[in-house]
């Protein structure tokens, strides 16, 4: 049985596919040929009247020289934002939630960190447009930024890193986390 698509998700995809196809200066037929998806399906996608798989979205993204994230993004919301939008719901309770997306221009670095109790790391400000995503695996990490302390346990957190920030382990156990920087 096919999965269920969320109506707003289909509206975003329809708007974005139509916009990007028009910007590329190609017809629906040309997009169908480039992606290997039927012309009828392309029309239904642009009308927001059909459910589609991630594999189909990937094929369209490649044909339009864009990303899956660009295709599913709400076109009225600025890039590099928290999205927290349900994009897929399975028949047995599974789900896919787009938590956030970042408009990356160059590359992404992934660092694995371990802070022992009482340790901290002071990071300088990154250039404008840089973002950090933290994935806390063990322990509790305190992120100090912009005069705030944010406690993170078994979670992920996205922030603009163009200001000084500090990672602190206030606990009695080690903290393990990944720091992914994109720019």
PyMOL commands that set and color helices and strands:
alter all, ss='L'
color gray80, all
select helices_A, chain A and resi 7-24+28-35+39-47+54-63+68-72
alter helices_A, ss='H'
color red, helices_A
select strands_A, chain A and resi 81-89+95-101+108-115+120-123+131-138+140-145+148-153+156-160+165-168+175-182
alter strands_A, ss='S'
color yellow, strands_A
deselect
rebuild
show_as cartoon
